[in-house]
């Protein structure tokens, strides 16, 4: 889209919003309405999109494209019977329009009728100008059915057309991982990297396959390649940290986890991982600090509550352990692990009370 087209779209959108504010009625041609509606759908303002559809069909009641968007609105609102009637009507007008089949596929998929959705998508393949997109959608429908071998075929077909699609690559590797076919995924990724050596996603995924096969040193190298390509790749730092943990190289793990705190907002998970590393280093005080940070960041983060309780019990600091477990129970009063730990702590405290 050229800049002038973009400017035209913005002018139409501003004109439409001005009309809504003043309650005046302006005329738009049908293509303007289509652009306005797509804009609102794209930014998630469905209410404004629906208003534009209603006004558009008032001004252009025979517009095929606006009726398609009306069908999309009905599907979004789960009014599938109305949508189906409208799509059938449009099919008699233009039976080779790709969008008819894509919308029917969406409708069937929402109703968990995945096989019918795939039938519609295969019909769409005959008329589409974007084969890769339709193949991807078919792959997704097979994923929803947990037919991962079939999904794999379609995702590989998409990558044969567009090798740079990271979402498709991730989905394909997911199909291998969920079947624990890590070696197959590794082989595929090595071939992929030969063609696309600067894909940080491929190197990252290769590291995960090495990790799953306990090839920890190879995993670290793969993550390092990913980080050479993209030095702000938070996921690669996290996975690299997890791998160093497996090797009991806790200081290296802490270093990688700490980098992520500079690249994005702190998370309870990262504080927890750093706390566990300090446990590995037998640094009680620092472990407590980071587990406390975790529960401060997310009071619902059970793992760090339990880690704090166990640390204080290990140090025979039962009063501190009781204080922590009571705070945890205030957050989650039905948590069985918290309740069991409180019982154990109280037993220890009662034993230590002098007669």
Helices and strands as residue ranges (DSSP letters): H 3-22, H 30-42, H 46-59, H 64-76, H 80-93, H 98-110, H 114-125, H 131-144, H 148-161, H 166-178, H 182-195, H 200-212, H 216-229, H 234-246, H 250-263, H 268-280, H 284-297, H 302-314, H 318-331, H 336-352
